[in-house]
Amino acid sequence: MSELLKKHVSAFLKFAKTFEYGSIEDQDNIRLKIDHTMRVLGIAQRISASLDLTKTAREAACLAALYHDTGRFPQYARYKTYKDGKSENHALLGVRTIRQNGFLADVPETIRRLVYGAVSLHNKKDLPPLSPHLGTVCHIVRDSDKLDIMHVLLEHLDQERVSPVVVMGAAPHPEEYTKQLLSDVCNQRTGDYSLVHWTNDCRLLMASWAFSLNFPESYSILDEKDYLGQIFKGLPDDPECRNFKKMVTNYARSCL
């Protein structure tokens, strides 16, 4: 880790820890985002190392990964939720928070613009046309974020008591899932958060991300962690889900 990145990690942690107050549940939800951020940074470093990047792109990708969820902290403090639809867009709130705190005051303008762009776009369902540099930085952050969200959701879905904050308010049920969501992901469309009503929908949404990862290293991580295997274990064993499992598995293998 470069000295510049170490300095920013220290600044981020100092900021994030100021939100560790309130009930035990509130503190746990804040720590969840702190831990998520540090893992996303680690994944972004790994993906970046696998690519032939300029120093500017590598530094921007790592800083954008570090700051990608900065908006989650004031979001939770104000609204007690991580659901953007019930509060506000955490990516845009993140850019405002980064600016207000002057986190990027010490980095060159070229890097600063890439970081702002990647943070503001990291939660978009689909990306608009982007310049090559910004596109690469965005894809690194988005892949890293999705891979770690798989880790977080799978860990919580396996628990006896599922946190509604973590699973976006989805109701637990062993068999139920939203047919429209399954139809969308079977057509290789990225799942829509607004269609998540059951915990199995969380699994369908995660599995659909296998269609939108951007780098061989991302698929290597997906395979190493056996995230798809863990996701599929929780889905109903009906013909529609079996067909979906086969489709996603074959697609992911072809990208290794």
FIDO-681363 format. One record per residue (C-alpha): residue in three letters; z, x, y. Coordinates in steps of 0.001 Angstrom, whole numbers, padded with zeros to 6 digits, always signed. Last residue first. Layout:
ALAZXY/...
END
This chain:
LEU-016356-012326-017597/CYS-018374-015136-015999/SER-019808-016528-019257/ARG-016288-016870-020641/ALA-015280-019062-017689/TYR-018257-021398-018217/ASN-017633-021739-021948/THR-013957-022549-021404/VAL-014740-025072-018659/MET-017265-026984-020780/LYS-015129-026945-023925/LYS-012068-028221-022073/PHE-014123-030980-020408/ASN-015509-032200-023727/ARG-012005-032263-025208/CYS-010772-034150-022151/GLU-013395-036860-022546/PRO-012938-037091-026331/ASP-009129-037536-026138/ASP-006439-034930-026768/PRO-004430-035552-023602/LEU-003939-032536-021317/GLY-000849-030308-021457/LYS-002236-027648-023773/PHE-005383-027473-021638/ILE-003579-025951-018672/GLN-001905-023259-020772/GLY-005198-022307-022408/LEU-006908-022278-019018/TYR-004236-019995-017567/ASP-004521-017494-020392/LYS-003012-014847-018064/GLU-005542-012236-019157/ASP-008443-014726-019009/LEU-007787-015961-015462/ILE-007143-012355-014414/SER-010488-011267-015874/TYR-012158-014263-014212/SER-010870-013087-010834/GLU-012011-009539-011622/PRO-015528-010838-012248/PHE-015538-012234-008695/ASN-016175-015609-007054/LEU-014012-018314-008575/SER-015431-021819-008037/PHE-016093-023228-011506/ALA-012740-022019-012890/TRP-011181-023982-010027/SER-011860-027168-012004/ALA-009084-026190-014424/MET-006545-026331-011621/LEU-007641-029811-010530/LEU-007623-031107-014108/ARG-004098-029767-014613/CYS-002849-031281-011365/ASP-004474-034543-012479/ASN-002351-034306-015622/THR+000664-034466-013314/TRP-000553-037879-012186/HIS-001825-039128-008796/VAL-004146-036321-007650/LEU-007290-037953-006260/SER-006545-036904-002654/TYR-006410-033280-003816/ASP-010151-033397-004554/GLY-011371-031488-007595/THR-014103-028896-007131/ARG-017365-030300-008459/GLN-018578-028948-011772/ASN-019873-032349-012924/CYS-016997-032528-015398/VAL-014732-031871-012387/ASP-015934-035003-010629/SER-015735-037236-013702/LEU-012216-036005-014468/LEU-011166-036792-010899/GLN-012714-040251-011089/LYS-010883-040948-014360/THR-007458-040165-012877/TYR-005019-039021-015582/GLU-002410-040700-017786/GLU-001450-039391-021229/PRO+001765-037346-020960/HIS+003007-038926-017709/PRO+004669-037235-014724/ALA+003915-038711-011282/ALA+002105-036483-008771/GLY+003950-036051-005455/MET+002087-032882-004527/VAL+003159-031050-007703/VAL+005372-028546-005836/VAL+007036-031070-003514/PRO+007536-033582-006350/SER+009535-030964-008321/VAL+009165-031697-012047/ARG+012401-032082-013995/GLU+011947-031010-017609/GLN+010041-027923-016543/ASP+006640-027067-017986/LEU+004846-028563-014998/HIS+006812-026201-012773/GLU+005627-022955-014374/LEU+002101-024320-014720/LEU+002053-025222-011032/VAL+003217-021804-009843/HIS+000925-019738-012095/MET-002099-021921-011322/ILE-001217-021634-007619/ASP-001393-017875-008207/LEU-004980-017967-009367/LYS-005994-020383-006627/ASP-004548-018209-003860/SER-006151-015023-005156/ASP-009552-016707-005471/ARG-009265-018164-001956/VAL-008146-014880-000411/ILE-010914-012849-002054/HIS-013507-015516-001240/CYS-012518-015606+002420/VAL-012722-011802+002754/THR-016162-011748+001106/GLY-017501-014594+003249/LEU-016124-013011+006417/HIS-017980-009766+005700/PRO-021225-011443+004575/SER-021320-013846+007560/LEU-020454-017414+006657/PRO-022255-020654+005766/PRO-019624-023437+005523/LEU-016969-023260+002780/ASP-016123-026107+000441/LYS-012736-027692-000316/LYS-011257-025844+002633/ASN-007811-024333+002025/HIS-008661-020698+002844/LEU-010756-021553+005897/SER-008289-021033+008766/VAL-006681-018033+007046/ALA-010061-016420+006317/GLY-011340-016854+009870/TYR-008131-015648+011494/VAL-008106-012594+009211/LEU-011766-011790+009866/ARG-011257-012107+013608/ARG-008223-009804+013545/ILE-010093-007203+011516/THR-012898-006926+014085/GLU-010379-007089+016964/PRO-008541-004004+015721/VAL-004963-004461+014479/ASP-001734-004061+016467/ALA-001541-007558+017968/LEU-002007-009153+014557/PHE+001481-010663+014163/GLY+001658-011797+017788/ASN+004146-014541+016923/GLN+002226-017292+018701/ARG-001091-016039+017299/ILE+000144-016009+013700/THR+001700-019460+014199/ARG-001520-020903+015604/VAL-003517-019465+012709/GLY-000983-020868+010238/LEU-001086-024337+011792/LEU-004839-024226+011210/ALA-004246-023374+007554/HIS-001344-025812+007166/ASN-003468-028809+008164/GLU-000915-031378+009262/SER+001804-033623+007801/LYS+001250-036274+005134/GLY-002327-035262+004367/ASP-001309-031600+004449/LYS+001082-032017+001530/TYR+003561-029150+001629/THR+006408-031476+002585/LYS+009696-031434+004482/TYR+007861-032435+007704/ARG+009035-030108+010442/ALA+010586-027210+008517/TYR+008003-027590+005744/GLN+005088-027256+008156/PRO+006826-024489+010137/PHE+006929-022454+006898/ARG+003620-023537+005358/GLY+001682-022287+008388/THR+002101-018674+007307/ASP+000250-019523+004105/HIS-002720-017141+004492/TYR-000689-014403+006212/LEU-000418-011907+003355/ALA-003797-012823+001865/ALA-005402-012487+005312/LEU-003767-009071+005730/CYS-005061-007930+002341/ALA-008585-009228+002931/ALA-008724-007768+006453/GLU-007608-004337+005233/ARG-010245-004354+002477/ALA-013007-005619+004796/THR-012272-002979+007440/LYS-012026-000165+004872/THR-015487-001139+003633/LEU-015635-002749+000227/ASP-017107-001764-003133/LEU-015150-004213-005228/SER-012548-003859-008010/ALA-009915-002590-005557/SER-010345-005770-003498/ILE-009632-007929-006552/ARG-006426-005993-007278/GLN-005269-006019-003658/ALA-005981-009750-003448/ILE-003915-010313-006608/GLY-000980-008405-005116/LEU-001236-010318-001833/VAL-001296-013602-003727/ARG+001860-012486-005551/MET+003617-011738-002245/THR+002573-015084-000787/HIS+003735-017059-003823/ASP+007171-015410-003654/ILE+007532-016393+000006/LYS+006185-019872-000703/LEU+008676-020527-003526/ARG+011424-019037-001375/ILE+010783-021836+001136/ASN+010961-024522-001554/ASP+014151-023009-002961/GLN+015769-023019+000484/ASP+014915-026691+000923/GLU+016271-027539-002530/ILE+019514-025650-001832/SER+019857-027709+001344/GLY+019244-026348+004838/TYR+018236-022789+005624/GLU+015685-020218+004485/PHE+013248-020658+007388/THR+014264-017399+009097/LYS+013295-015708+005821/ALA+009618-016277+006556/PHE+009636-014292+009815/LYS+011431-011220+008430/LEU+009235-011383+005342/PHE+006063-011456+007461/ALA+007157-008550+009671/SER+008051-006390+006644/VAL+004756-007219+004951/HIS+002991-006333+008190/LYS+004567-002885+008393/LYS+003812-002217+004731/LEU+000185-003246+005359/LEU-000203-000727+008177/GLU+001495+002005+006148/SER-001020+001432+003373/MET+000000+000000+000000/
END
